[in-house]
Amino acid sequence: MRKNSIRSRIQWRLIPLILSCWVGASALVYFGTRSELRDALNAQADIMATIIARMQSDEIDAADFGKGLERYEDDYLIRIWSPDGQFLFDSQTTLLDGSFAFPRATKPAELGPEWRQSEYHMQSGGRILIARLKEETNELILQVTLTSLLPLALAFLGSILAVLLFVRNGLMPLTQLSDELANRTAAELKDLPDQDQAEELQPIVTSLNGLFDRIRGLLARERRFVDDAAHELRTPLTVIKAQCQSIDPATLDAETKQRLDSVVEGVDRITQLSARLLDQARAEQPAPRMSTVKVAPLLRGVLADLMLQAEEAGVTVELLCMDEPVILCASDDLRVILRNLVENAIKFSADPGRVCVTLKTDFLAVEDNGPGVPEDQRLHVFDRFFQMPETEAARMRRGAGLGLSIVMSLSQRNGMLVSVTDSVELAGACFRLDFSQAKP
């Protein structure tokens, strides 16, 4: 069984293709050169046959000439002189019609520098001149060279394209691994599959899985610490508050009573902080199992739970429009999102305050008549521990600065979008929860 290897993927695709390219190029060189030289040699044979026939005072039948004769007939020159210098023969009588194509020179030098000449002396004293045009010789060399180089150039180009194509194809496992890592969210720390990975990627995948395991352990220890700290704080805080509430205010003077109220208020704020820390720890955990959730009943329950808090703060909560959307999310996450949005609106409302909640098929809007969120702070309002400038009433109900951060984390985990704009209806802030992408 062949190993799944990037090196093998490239080699076993590239080597046969390059070999095929060079075999094809060699075949083209062979057949192209053979054809070019065959035409030249056949033309030479036709010329020689014509010369021999004319020396016998005869002519060759024109039907016997090959196609290359017309191309090469003017390239060759053969002249013969007798011992007494008498001109006996000139091959440049046009081979087909018998007319002279060139003047009859008596000396080889008279042919000019454009001819490549060879002169032979016979024992009887006669002379033979054989000449060939240099330009035609160079052209033949060029034709043969081009016939050889063009297929090699095509083979080289094909090899380059093959290298680019198959290297890209061979590195596909690395690209797929990179894409998988790039598409993961920060909270997605599950192990990478290592069963079908390429041999060269196995050490990388193993190291990454080990890193993910260490990060999971670190986050788990951090969550346990926050969870344990919040739980450990809750019990003594409950005891302290119970002890404070057991004191009869009628037995206290005004200053002591004010101090006692401050202690109870501080305990309430620490209790709220511990609850927020728990919510934040849960928000940073991997997404729980999703299910179809009816938003309207959940919203009604949240508003009912916060009604007493709103009344104590002098805030009127109104439900302006209620559709019946059904979305795919974690029910507990959505409950925390809704509670934090409405609670935040109650805290930052004016005095007297007003909060309007609108539920539509694709979104939820929570508006208040508070100071709103300045445009330059809207990018930071969802940061941890971010605090807005508060009204006096809001300062008395100051939170831990985690509520909107929890909303953002839980919204992203459930495929929702949360944003803040100005409220048209109440002139305060409008927090919009878009769950159009969380449809079942």
Residue pairs with C-beta under 8 A, 6 or more apart in sequence:
2 8
3 199
4 173
4 196
4 197
4 198
4 199
5 198
5 199
5 200
6 170
6 171
6 173
6 174
6 198
6 199
6 200
6 201
7 170
7 199
7 200
9 166
9 169
9 170
9 172
9 173
9 198
10 166
10 167
10 169
10 170
13 166
13 169
13 170
14 162
14 163
14 166
14 167
17 158
17 159
17 162
17 166
18 159
18 162
21 155
21 158
21 159
21 162
22 155
22 159
24 151
24 155
25 151
25 152
25 154
25 155
26 151
27 151
28 150
28 151
28 154
29 147
29 148
29 151
29 152
32 147
32 148
32 150
32 151
33 144
33 147
33 148
35 147
36 140
36 143
36 144
36 147
37 144
39 66
39 67
39 68
39 71
39 72
40 68
40 72
40 140
42 66
42 68
43 66
43 68
43 69
43 71
43 72
43 73
44 72
44 76
45 66
46 60
46 64
46 65
46 66
46 68
46 69
46 73
46 95
47 69
47 72
47 73
47 76
47 91
47 95
49 60
49 64
50 59
50 60
50 91
50 95
51 78
51 89
51 91
53 59
53 60
54 89
54 91
54 93
55 89
59 98
62 96
65 95
65 96
69 95
72 136
73 94
73 95
73 96
74 92
74 101
74 133
75 132
75 133
75 136
75 137
76 91
76 130
76 131
76 132
77 90
77 91
77 92
77 102
77 111
77 115
77 129
77 130
77 131
77 132
78 89
78 90
78 91
78 128
78 129
78 130
78 131
79 87
79 89
79 90
79 91
79 104
79 105
79 128
79 129
80 88
80 89
80 126
80 127
80 128
80 129
81 87
81 88
81 106
81 126
81 127
81 128
81 129
82 88
82 125
82 126
83 122
83 124
83 125
83 126
84 125
85 106
87 104
87 106
88 126
90 100
90 102
90 104
92 100
92 101
92 102
93 99
93 100
93 101
94 100
94 101
105 111
108 117
108 119
108 129
108 131
111 117
111 129
111 131
114 133
114 134
114 135
115 131
115 132
115 133
115 134
116 131
116 132
116 133
116 134
116 137
117 129
117 130
117 131
118 129
118 130
118 131
119 127
119 128
119 129
119 130
120 127
120 128
120 129
120 130
121 127
121 128
122 128
173 197
173 198
173 201
174 198
174 201
177 192
177 197
177 201
177 204
177 205
180 192
181 192
181 208
185 412
187 284
187 285
187 286
187 287
187 413
188 286
189 212
189 215
189 216
189 219
189 286
190 212
191 209
191 212
191 213
192 205
192 208
192 209
192 212
193 205
194 202
194 205
194 206
194 209
197 205
219 284
223 281
223 284
223 285
226 277
226 278
226 280
226 281
227 278
227 281
229 274
229 277
230 274
230 275
230 277
230 278
230 281
231 278
233 270
233 271
233 274
234 271
234 274
237 267
237 270
237 271
237 274
238 271
240 263
240 267
241 264
241 267
241 268
241 271
244 260
244 263
244 264
244 267
245 264
247 260
249 257
249 260
252 260
269 398
269 399
269 400
272 399
272 400
273 400
273 402
276 399
276 400
276 402
276 403
276 406
277 400
277 402
279 336
279 340
279 402
279 406
280 384
280 402
280 405
280 406
280 409
282 336
283 333
283 336
283 406
283 409
283 410
283 413
284 409
287 330
287 333
287 413
287 414
288 330
288 332
288 333
289 330
290 328
290 329
290 330
290 414
291 328
291 329
291 330
291 331
292 326
292 327
292 328
292 440
293 326
293 327
293 328
293 329
293 331
293 334
294 324
294 325
294 326
295 324
295 325
295 326
295 327
295 334
295 359
295 364
295 435
296 322
296 323
296 324
296 325
296 359
298 331
298 334
298 335
298 338
299 319
299 322
299 338
299 357
299 359
299 364
301 335
302 335
302 338
302 339
302 342
303 317
303 319
303 342
303 357
305 339
306 317
306 339
306 342
306 343
306 346
307 317
309 343
309 346
310 316
310 317
310 346
310 353
310 355
313 346
313 347
313 349
313 353
313 393
313 397
314 351
314 352
314 353
314 393
315 346
315 349
315 352
315 353
315 354
315 355
316 352
316 353
316 354
316 355
317 342
317 346
317 355
317 357
318 354
318 355
318 356
318 357
319 357
319 359
320 356
320 357
320 358
321 358
321 359
321 360
322 359
323 359
323 360
323 361
325 359
325 360
325 361
325 362
325 435
326 439
326 440
327 334
327 435
327 438
327 439
327 440
328 415
328 438
328 439
328 440
329 414
329 415
329 416
329 435
329 438
330 413
330 414
333 410
333 413
333 414
334 410
334 414
336 406
336 407
336 410
337 406
337 407
337 410
337 411
337 416
337 418
337 433
338 364
340 403
340 404
340 406
340 407
341 364
341 366
341 407
341 431
341 433
342 355
342 357
342 366
343 399
343 403
344 366
344 399
344 403
344 404
344 431
345 355
345 366
345 367
345 368
345 370
345 429
345 431
346 353
346 355
346 368
346 397
347 394
347 397
347 398
347 399
348 368
348 370
348 371
348 388
348 390
348 391
348 394
348 428
348 429
349 355
349 368
349 369
349 370
349 393
349 428
350 369
350 370
350 371
350 391
350 393
350 428
351 391
351 392
351 393
353 368
353 369
353 370
353 393
354 368
354 369
354 426
355 366
355 367
355 368
355 369
356 365
356 366
356 367
356 368
356 423
356 425
356 426
357 364
357 365
357 366
357 367
358 364
358 365
358 366
358 367
362 434
362 435
362 436
363 432
363 433
363 434
363 435
363 436
364 432
364 433
364 435
365 430
365 431
365 432
365 433
366 430
366 431
366 433
367 423
367 425
367 426
367 428
367 429
367 430
367 431
368 423
368 426
368 428
368 429
369 423
369 426
369 427
369 428
370 391
370 394
370 428
370 429
371 388
371 389
371 391
371 428
371 429
372 422
372 423
372 427
372 428
372 429
373 381
373 388
373 420
373 429
377 388
378 420
380 386
381 388
381 404
381 420
382 404
382 405
382 407
382 408
382 418
383 405
384 401
384 402
384 405
385 400
385 401
385 402
385 405
386 401
386 404
386 405
387 398
387 401
390 398
407 418
407 431
407 433
408 418
411 417
411 418
411 433
414 435
414 438
415 435
415 437
415 438
416 433
416 434
416 435
416 437
416 438
417 433
417 434
417 437
418 431
418 432
418 433
418 434
419 431
419 432
419 434
420 429
420 430
420 431
420 432
421 429
421 430
421 432
422 428
422 429
422 430
423 429
423 430
424 430
